[in-house]
Amino acid sequence: MTKGLPRVFSIGDLNIDLFMLTEQRAEPGKEKAAEKTYYTMGGNAANFAMALSALGTETFLVSAIGKAIYTKYLLAQ
């Protein structure tokens, strides 16, 4: 912990943000193929905790977590 900075507990959501990239603009009622798909950790509480942690604040995240396909990834992050 950096001297003088408080410890922060962030309580709330933790989830996966999915990104699907395509060269074409989406049109209502039409399907488009995604050339690239990736995911990152997301959720307001998680994003807040990660941002403060990157600034050197000792940060903790309190969130419920299930047994979904991305659970191991979220715990590792």
DOTI-126064 format. One record per residue (C-alpha): residue in one letter; residue number from 0; z, y, x. Coordinates in nm, 2 decimals, always signed. Example, Ala and Ser with C-alpha at 12.3 -4.5 7.8 and 13.67 -1.06 7.14 Angstrom:
// residues 2
<site rest="A" nr="0" c3="+0.78" c2="-0.45" c1="+1.23"/>
<site rest="S" nr="1" c3="+0.71" c2="-0.11" c1="+1.37"/>
//
This chain:
// residues 77
<site rest="M" nr="0" c3="+0.00" c2="+0.00" c1="+0.00"/>
<site rest="T" nr="1" c3="-0.09" c2="+0.35" c1="+0.13"/>
<site rest="K" nr="2" c3="+0.22" c2="+0.56" c1="+0.18"/>
<site rest="G" nr="3" c3="+0.29" c2="+0.80" c1="-0.11"/>
<site rest="L" nr="4" c3="+0.05" c2="+0.64" c1="-0.36"/>
<site rest="P" nr="5" c3="+0.19" c2="+0.47" c1="-0.67"/>
<site rest="R" nr="6" c3="+0.14" c2="+0.11" c1="-0.78"/>
<site rest="V" nr="7" c3="-0.07" c2="+0.09" c1="-1.09"/>
<site rest="F" nr="8" c3="-0.08" c2="-0.18" c1="-1.36"/>
<site rest="S" nr="9" c3="-0.39" c2="-0.19" c1="-1.56"/>
<site rest="I" nr="10" c3="-0.35" c2="-0.38" c1="-1.89"/>
<site rest="G" nr="11" c3="-0.65" c2="-0.48" c1="-2.10"/>
<site rest="D" nr="12" c3="-0.99" c2="-0.63" c1="-2.10"/>
<site rest="L" nr="13" c3="-1.17" c2="-0.84" c1="-1.84"/>
<site rest="N" nr="14" c3="-1.51" c2="-0.98" c1="-1.90"/>
<site rest="I" nr="15" c3="-1.86" c2="-1.03" c1="-1.76"/>
<site rest="D" nr="16" c3="-2.13" c2="-0.77" c1="-1.76"/>
<site rest="L" nr="17" c3="-2.47" c2="-0.93" c1="-1.78"/>
<site rest="F" nr="18" c3="-2.78" c2="-0.74" c1="-1.65"/>
<site rest="M" nr="19" c3="-3.13" c2="-0.85" c1="-1.73"/>
<site rest="L" nr="20" c3="-3.41" c2="-0.65" c1="-1.55"/>
<site rest="T" nr="21" c3="-3.77" c2="-0.63" c1="-1.66"/>
<site rest="E" nr="22" c3="-4.07" c2="-0.42" c1="-1.56"/>
<site rest="Q" nr="23" c3="-4.15" c2="-0.35" c1="-1.93"/>
<site rest="R" nr="24" c3="-3.98" c2="-0.12" c1="-2.17"/>
<site rest="A" nr="25" c3="-3.81" c2="-0.29" c1="-2.47"/>
<site rest="E" nr="26" c3="-3.98" c2="-0.26" c1="-2.80"/>
<site rest="P" nr="27" c3="-3.82" c2="-0.32" c1="-3.14"/>
<site rest="G" nr="28" c3="-3.91" c2="-0.67" c1="-3.28"/>
<site rest="K" nr="29" c3="-4.07" c2="-0.79" c1="-2.96"/>
<site rest="E" nr="30" c3="-3.94" c2="-1.02" c1="-2.69"/>
<site rest="K" nr="31" c3="-3.97" c2="-0.95" c1="-2.32"/>
<site rest="A" nr="32" c3="-3.91" c2="-1.19" c1="-2.03"/>
<site rest="A" nr="33" c3="-3.65" c2="-1.08" c1="-1.78"/>
<site rest="E" nr="34" c3="-3.76" c2="-1.11" c1="-1.42"/>
<site rest="K" nr="35" c3="-3.41" c2="-1.10" c1="-1.28"/>
<site rest="T" nr="36" c3="-3.06" c2="-1.17" c1="-1.43"/>
<site rest="Y" nr="37" c3="-2.73" c2="-1.11" c1="-1.26"/>
<site rest="Y" nr="38" c3="-2.37" c2="-1.06" c1="-1.36"/>
<site rest="T" nr="39" c3="-2.06" c2="-0.87" c1="-1.24"/>
<site rest="M" nr="40" c3="-1.70" c2="-0.84" c1="-1.33"/>
<site rest="G" nr="41" c3="-1.65" c2="-0.59" c1="-1.61"/>
<site rest="G" nr="42" c3="-1.42" c2="-0.46" c1="-1.88"/>
<site rest="N" nr="43" c3="-1.26" c2="-0.12" c1="-1.89"/>
<site rest="A" nr="44" c3="-0.92" c2="-0.23" c1="-1.75"/>
<site rest="A" nr="45" c3="-1.08" c2="-0.43" c1="-1.48"/>
<site rest="N" nr="46" c3="-1.32" c2="-0.15" c1="-1.38"/>
<site rest="F" nr="47" c3="-1.04" c2="+0.10" c1="-1.37"/>
<site rest="A" nr="48" c3="-0.83" c2="-0.13" c1="-1.15"/>
<site rest="M" nr="49" c3="-1.12" c2="-0.20" c1="-0.91"/>
<site rest="A" nr="50" c3="-1.19" c2="+0.17" c1="-0.87"/>
<site rest="L" nr="51" c3="-0.83" c2="+0.26" c1="-0.79"/>
<site rest="S" nr="52" c3="-0.80" c2="-0.03" c1="-0.55"/>
<site rest="A" nr="53" c3="-1.11" c2="+0.09" c1="-0.37"/>
<site rest="L" nr="54" c3="-0.94" c2="+0.42" c1="-0.32"/>
<site rest="G" nr="55" c3="-0.64" c2="+0.25" c1="-0.16"/>
<site rest="T" nr="56" c3="-0.40" c2="+0.24" c1="-0.45"/>
<site rest="E" nr="57" c3="-0.20" c2="-0.09" c1="-0.49"/>
<site rest="T" nr="58" c3="-0.34" c2="-0.21" c1="-0.82"/>
<site rest="F" nr="59" c3="-0.26" c2="-0.50" c1="-1.06"/>
<site rest="L" nr="60" c3="-0.46" c2="-0.62" c1="-1.35"/>
<site rest="V" nr="61" c3="-0.29" c2="-0.79" c1="-1.65"/>
<site rest="S" nr="62" c3="-0.54" c2="-0.95" c1="-1.88"/>
<site rest="A" nr="63" c3="-0.58" c2="-1.27" c1="-2.09"/>
<site rest="I" nr="64" c3="-0.83" c2="-1.51" c1="-1.95"/>
<site rest="G" nr="65" c3="-0.98" c2="-1.82" c1="-2.11"/>
<site rest="K" nr="66" c3="-1.16" c2="-2.13" c1="-1.98"/>
<site rest="A" nr="67" c3="-1.52" c2="-2.01" c1="-2.02"/>
<site rest="I" nr="68" c3="-1.81" c2="-2.07" c1="-1.78"/>
<site rest="Y" nr="69" c3="-1.73" c2="-1.75" c1="-1.58"/>
<site rest="T" nr="70" c3="-1.35" c2="-1.80" c1="-1.55"/>
<site rest="K" nr="71" c3="-1.36" c2="-1.92" c1="-1.19"/>
<site rest="Y" nr="72" c3="-1.58" c2="-1.63" c1="-1.09"/>
<site rest="L" nr="73" c3="-1.35" c2="-1.37" c1="-1.26"/>
<site rest="L" nr="74" c3="-1.04" c2="-1.52" c1="-1.09"/>
<site rest="A" nr="75" c3="-1.20" c2="-1.51" c1="-0.75"/>
<site rest="Q" nr="76" c3="-1.30" c2="-1.14" c1="-0.80"/>
//
